[in-house]
Amino acid sequence: MSDSTDTQKRVVFDFEIDFSNGGGLQGQEFRLDIEGADISDAELADYIVDDMRLLMVGAVRILNKRIIEEAHKRTA
């Protein structure tokens, strides 16, 4: 069992999503837990679109991506 001080890998990034029917969505300093030491931009884009259940997605841009290690801030 892990406690709240365990560190794990996270990816911190900005993103821009364009919708094919107009409009867009942006996120800054977005954080996701990752398995392993890295994640590709394409994997991040797919994850965001799937997790948010977005439809009519045109382009997805991943910007300012970096991998960090930090402790979980919420309890299990």
VEXKERO-980498 format. One record per residue: z negated, y negated, x of N, C-alpha, C in turn. Coordinates in steps of 0.02 Angstrom, whole numbers, plus 50000, padded with zeros to 5 digits. Atoms other than C-alpha are relative to their C-alpha. Layout:
residues N
ZYXZYXZYX/...
This chain:
residues 76
500005006050042500005000050000500004993850044/499975006149960500454982950068499594994549967/500375005650028499444967150049500414993750003/499625006250006499964949150021500154996650066/499875003049935499954945250208500565003650037/499444996449968501344957850249500614995450003/499395004049995502894949250315500605004349985/499374996550012504634953850263500574995250011/499405004149989506404947750289500214996849934/499715003750056507104934650173500604996250025/499445004349985508724925350168499904993649961/500065006650031508654906750132500694996850005/499315002650000510284898350081500114995249942/499755004250055511174885549974500615003549972/499394997250029512544890549854500324995249951/499615003750049513904882949747500435005049963/499604995650041514724892149603500454995749955/499525003250045516294886049514500185004949945/499814995850056516694892749342500734998949984/499285000450013518494896549296500154996049936/499895003950061518264887849127499714992950006/500265006849987517544871949207499265000250016/500715000649983515874866449274499815004050061/500254996649941514794873449411499255000350001/500724998949991513074878249471499864999650075/500205000549930512174874049633499275002050008/500694998449983510594880349716499874998050072/500185002049932509694873649870499365003650020/500594996649971508464882849982499805006149958/500134994150041508624898349871499775005650047/500284994749958507624913149939500055006749965/499974993250025507904931749917499725004850052/500224994649955507024946849991500615004250017/499444995649981508224957750089499725006150037/500134994049960508204975150163500404999250064/499645000449937508664975550346499994993150029/500025006249961509054961450464500514994849980/499485004850018510554953250381500315001949933/499624999050062511604951550223500614995650003/499375003949995513404945950209500034994849944/499905005150051513964930650112500275003149936/499714996750058514974941949996499465003849960/500554996550034513424952549958499544995149964/500425005250032512404936849921500354997349937/499635002650058513764930149806499995005049943/500024994850052513864946749711499315000549969/500684999450025511974947549696499844994349951/500155005750043511824929949623500375000549934/499604999450061513234932549498499745005549955/500264994350040512564949549442499314998649973/500695001050021510734944649437499934994649946/500025005350050511054928749337500445001549940/499544997950054512304938049226500514994649983/499515005450009513594924449253500685002849982/499324998150020515304925649172500484994450019/499475004949987516944916749206499904996650068/500135002849934516484914349390500664999650039/499435001049956517834907049500499785001150072/500214999549930517314903249680499244999750007/500715000349981515594906249757499984998450074/500075001949930515144897549919499265000650020/500674999249971513624902250024499974995350060/500065005249948513024888150138499325000350032/500645000849964511664885650269499565006249997/500374993750004511164904050269499605001250064/500414998049943509724909250381499515005549978/500474994650012508594924450393499334997950028/500685001749979506724921650402499545005949987/500534995350015505144932050405499424995949974/500595003450027503704926650295499625004749956/500434996050043502264933750197500164998749927/499925000850072502414936750012499494995049974/500465005150026501644922449913499705002049933/500294997850064501314931849752499695006950008/500344993649997500234946849717500455005549973/499604994250022500954964149690499915001549927/
